Amino acid sequence: MSSRAEQKLKTRRALMDAALAQLSAERGFGSLSLREVAREAGIAPTSFYRHFSELDELGLALVDEGGVALRQLMRQARKRIARNGSAISTSVETFMEYLGNNANLFRLMLRERTGVSKSFRTAIKAEIDHFVTELADDLRRIAEEQGRPIADARLVAEAMVTLVFNQGAEALDATPKEREALKEKLKIELRMILLGSQTLARHGLREQT
């Protein structure tokens, strides 16, 4: 890669980091201005357009990054699960690690998931759908390996992801003690969903394949 291309990537990264740094519990992406993001990144506002056509394009790049980071981390969690066998506990711990390291990315996804921008809503829905699909595949595989059929892997995955996102929103600004309590609560709730699906399967409502 040429030095010019490397510098362009660095500046693009600086703009994305600058936008993230200005997000908080009180401030959403919609309140950011191109000028202040450029200033935070150390470039002139006119130079912004060499990297993004508009501020929303930068936001969509952040959504993509947040989704990819979460999926990669959960794939790593599968390796941990293979070692200790506790799928729900390991997944919750891994998700909370993600939350601790990517708080503002998660804030962005939470807020824009139901925001006014259709492009944001569509992009975030796609990321969530990817995550649900991978989780559903995992649930089917684990059910088969353990000989414990579940009623509808896709529906179970959707319920679990919705629950995790909701609890994640609570955990963002929680104290360490509160976050630990939320983790334990989340593990119990996820087990309830899974056990409920296994019970339905035993009563003849197995997943149709």
Buried (B, 14 or more C-beta within 10 A) or exposed (E): EEEEEEEBEEBBEBBBBBBBEBBEEEEBBBEBEBEBBBEBBEBEEEEBEEBBEEBBEBBBBBBBBBBEBBBEBBEEBBEBBEEEEEBBBBBBBBBBEBBEEBBBBBBBBBBBBEBEBEBBBEBBEEBBEBBBEBBBEBBBEBBEEEEBBBBBBBBBBBBBBEBBBEBBBEBBEBEEEEBEEBBEEBBEBBEEBBEBBBEBBEEEBBBEE
